[in-house]
Amino acid sequence: MENFFWGVIAGGLIILAAFLIPAILQIKRTAKAAEDFLQTTQDSLNPLLRRLQETVEKTNQITAKLDESISNMQQLSKAVGETGEIISDINSLVRKIQMFFTVTTSSFGAGIKTALSVLTQGAIQKITSQK
């Protein structure tokens, strides 16, 4: 009976080995296929990753230049605003000077008119009194 028992165990091990050997071979083939797939994927991705890195670097350069351009535009915008304020101040000053000259000229004209009127009346009275 003991031999039978050992025989059943031996038979079970043979049957187990018969199923395990193909399974192990299939696992080995699957592992090899997975390794080949990963190698192919890595070979395909490396150039893509290099190009992606180049794209990121170029994008960073463009962004830096864009930031610089925006800063320059802000400075230009500020300078234009300050220039507008200066022009407005100059315009106000010119109007004040124009008003001063207008008032001065009008006053001077009125003074000349009055002086001529007085001189004319005085000359007319002198002429009429001499006759």
C-alpha positions as CSV (number, residue, x, y, z in Angstrom):
1,M,0.0,0.0,0.0
2,E,2.8,2.3,0.7
3,N,4.2,1.7,-2.8
4,F,0.8,2.6,-4.2
5,F,0.8,5.7,-2.2
6,W,4.3,6.6,-3.5
7,G,3.2,5.7,-6.9
8,V,0.2,8.1,-6.7
9,I,2.5,10.9,-5.5
10,A,5.0,10.2,-8.3
11,G,2.2,10.2,-10.8
12,G,0.8,13.4,-9.4
13,L,4.3,15.0,-9.7
14,I,4.6,13.8,-13.3
15,I,1.2,15.2,-14.1
16,L,2.1,18.4,-12.3
17,A,5.4,18.6,-14.2
18,A,3.6,17.9,-17.4
19,F,1.3,21.0,-16.8
20,L,4.0,23.2,-15.2
21,I,6.6,22.8,-18.0
22,P,4.3,24.2,-20.7
23,A,3.1,26.9,-18.4
24,I,6.7,27.9,-17.5
25,L,7.7,27.9,-21.1
26,Q,4.6,30.1,-21.9
27,I,5.5,32.5,-19.1
28,K,9.1,32.6,-20.4
29,R,7.8,33.4,-24.0
30,T,5.4,36.1,-22.5
31,A,8.2,37.6,-20.5
32,K,10.5,37.7,-23.6
33,A,7.7,39.3,-25.7
34,A,7.1,41.9,-23.0
35,E,10.8,42.6,-22.9
36,D,10.9,43.0,-26.7
37,F,7.8,45.3,-26.6
38,L,9.4,47.4,-23.8
39,Q,12.6,47.7,-25.8
40,T,10.8,48.7,-29.0
41,T,8.7,51.2,-27.1
42,Q,11.8,52.7,-25.4
43,D,13.5,52.9,-28.8
44,S,10.5,54.7,-30.2
45,L,10.0,57.0,-27.3
46,N,13.6,58.2,-26.9
47,P,13.6,60.4,-30.1
48,L,10.1,61.6,-29.2
49,L,11.3,62.5,-25.7
50,R,14.3,64.3,-27.1
51,R,12.0,66.3,-29.5
52,L,9.7,67.0,-26.6
53,Q,12.6,68.4,-24.6
54,E,13.7,70.6,-27.5
55,T,10.1,71.8,-27.9
56,V,10.0,72.7,-24.2
57,E,13.3,74.5,-24.4
58,K,12.1,76.5,-27.5
59,T,8.8,77.3,-25.8
60,N,10.7,78.6,-22.7
61,Q,12.8,80.8,-25.0
62,I,9.8,82.1,-26.7
63,T,8.1,82.7,-23.4
64,A,11.1,84.6,-22.1
65,K,11.2,86.8,-25.3
66,L,7.4,87.3,-25.0
67,D,7.8,88.4,-21.4
68,E,10.6,90.8,-22.5
69,S,8.4,92.2,-25.3
70,I,5.5,92.7,-22.9
71,S,7.8,94.5,-20.4
72,N,9.0,96.8,-23.3
73,M,5.4,97.5,-24.3
74,Q,4.5,98.4,-20.7
75,Q,7.5,100.8,-20.6
76,L,6.5,102.3,-24.0
77,S,2.9,102.6,-22.8
78,K,4.1,104.4,-19.7
79,A,6.3,106.7,-21.7
80,V,3.5,107.5,-24.1
81,G,1.2,108.3,-21.1
82,E,3.9,110.6,-19.6
83,T,4.4,112.3,-22.9
84,G,0.6,112.9,-23.2
85,E,0.7,114.5,-19.7
86,I,3.6,116.7,-20.7
87,I,1.8,117.7,-24.0
88,S,-1.3,118.5,-22.0
89,D,0.7,120.7,-19.6
90,I,2.4,122.5,-22.5
91,N,-1.0,123.0,-24.1
92,S,-2.4,124.5,-20.9
93,L,0.7,126.8,-20.6
94,V,0.3,127.9,-24.2
95,R,-3.3,128.8,-23.6
96,K,-2.4,130.8,-20.5
97,I,0.3,132.6,-22.5
98,Q,-2.1,133.2,-25.3
99,M,-4.7,134.6,-22.9
100,F,-2.0,136.8,-21.3
101,F,-1.0,138.2,-24.7
102,T,-4.6,138.6,-25.8
103,V,-5.4,140.6,-22.6
104,T,-2.2,142.6,-22.9
105,T,-2.8,143.3,-26.6
106,S,-6.4,144.3,-26.0
107,S,-5.3,146.5,-23.1
108,F,-2.5,148.1,-25.2
109,G,-4.9,148.6,-28.1
110,A,-7.5,150.2,-25.8
111,G,-4.7,152.4,-24.4
112,I,-3.5,153.5,-27.8
113,K,-7.1,154.2,-28.9
114,T,-7.8,156.3,-25.8
115,A,-4.5,158.1,-26.3
116,L,-5.2,158.9,-29.9
117,S,-8.7,160.0,-29.0
118,V,-7.3,162.4,-26.4
119,L,-4.6,163.6,-28.7
120,T,-7.1,164.1,-31.6
121,Q,-9.5,166.0,-29.4
122,G,-6.7,168.1,-28.0
123,A,-5.4,168.8,-31.5
124,I,-8.9,169.7,-32.7
125,Q,-9.4,172.1,-29.8
126,K,-6.1,173.7,-30.4
127,I,-6.9,174.2,-34.1
128,T,-10.3,175.6,-33.3
129,S,-9.0,177.8,-30.6
130,Q,-6.3,179.3,-32.9
131,K,-8.8,180.3,-35.5
